[in-house]
Amino acid sequence: MKKIVIGGQIDKEEVKQLVEAYGENRYDISIKNDLDAAMAVKTGAADYYIGACNTGGGGALAMALALLGRQECVTISMPGHVMSDEEIIENVKSGKKAFGFTAQHKEIVIPIIMKALNEQ
């Protein structure tokens, strides 16, 4: 079973509930602080990192960017901009492991992220 860690700065419980709802019971999902979540992905203890904040790239992804590098991370949304479904799916398929977005967009982007992960 693949493992997803929920990091980021806000709405962690809501993000977890959405990931569970769209994950089709395929994932072990846990909430961690940012450092522990990013380290879990870096060490292979988790497969994916999902996090929300107010900007989509700051608190949502800061530790993941620092530990995993930009090549493993993607900002899915930021204030005033949400990637298209196709862009989100392309980023998942390209092997990104850490996904950040604004908390206001969680209901929009999590279903798409999870659909793409479920198809892998």
MOTA-V128633 format. One record per pair of residues at least 24 apart in sequence whose C-alpha atoms are under 8 Angstrom apart, sorted by the first residue. I is the first residue (numbers start at 1). J is the second residue. D is the distance in whole Angstrom. If there is no record, write none. Layout:
I_J_D, I_J_D
This chain:
1_26_6, 1_27_6, 1_28_7, 2_26_7, 2_27_5, 2_28_6, 2_46_7, 2_47_6, 3_27_5, 3_28_5, 3_29_6, 3_45_8, 3_46_5, 3_47_5, 3_48_7, 4_28_6, 4_29_5, 4_30_7, 4_46_6, 4_47_6, 4_48_5, 4_49_6, 4_50_7, 5_29_6, 5_30_5, 5_31_6, 5_32_7, 5_37_6, 5_40_8, 5_46_7, 5_47_8, 5_48_6, 5_49_5, 5_50_6, 6_30_6, 6_31_5, 6_32_6, 6_37_7, 6_49_6, 6_50_5, 6_51_6, 7_31_6, 7_32_6, 7_33_6, 7_34_5, 7_37_6, 7_38_8, 7_49_7, 7_50_6, 7_51_5, 7_52_7, 7_60_7, 8_33_7, 8_34_6, 8_50_7, 8_51_4, 8_52_5, 8_53_6, 8_59_6, 8_60_4, 8_61_7, 8_100_8, 9_34_8, 9_51_7, 9_52_6, 9_53_5, 9_59_5, 9_60_6, 10_52_6, 10_53_5, 10_54_8, 10_103_7, 11_52_7, 11_53_8, 11_103_7, 12_51_7, 12_52_7, 15_51_8, 15_52_8, 15_106_7, 15_110_8, 18_107_7, 18_110_7, 18_111_8, 19_110_7, 19_111_8, 19_114_7, 22_110_8, 22_111_6, 22_114_6, 22_115_7, 23_114_6, 23_115_8, 23_118_7, 24_118_8, 26_118_8, 34_63_6, 34_64_8, 35_63_6, 35_64_8, 37_64_8, 38_63_6, 38_64_5, 38_67_7, 38_68_7, 39_64_8, 39_67_7, 41_68_8, 41_97_8, 42_67_7, 42_68_6, 47_97_7, 48_97_5, 48_98_6, 49_97_6, 49_98_4, 49_99_6, 50_98_6, 50_99_5, 50_100_6, 51_98_8, 51_99_6, 51_100_5, 51_101_7, 52_100_6, 52_101_5, 52_102_5, 52_103_5, 52_106_8, 53_100_8, 53_101_7, 53_102_5, 53_103_6, 54_78_8, 54_79_8, 54_101_8, 54_102_5, 54_103_6, 54_104_8, 55_79_6, 55_101_7, 55_102_5, 56_100_5, 56_101_4, 56_102_4, 56_103_8, 57_100_6, 57_101_7, 60_100_5, 60_101_7, 60_102_8, 61_98_7, 61_99_7, 61_100_6, 64_98_7, 71_96_7, 72_96_5, 72_97_5, 72_98_6, 73_97_6, 73_98_5, 73_99_6, 73_100_8, 74_98_6, 74_99_5, 74_100_6, 75_99_6, 75_100_5, 75_101_6, 76_100_6, 76_101_5, 76_109_7, 77_101_5, 77_102_6, 77_105_7, 77_109_8, 78_102_6, 85_112_7, 88_112_7, 88_113_7, 89_113_7, 89_116_6, 92_116_6, 92_117_7, 93_117_8, 93_120_8
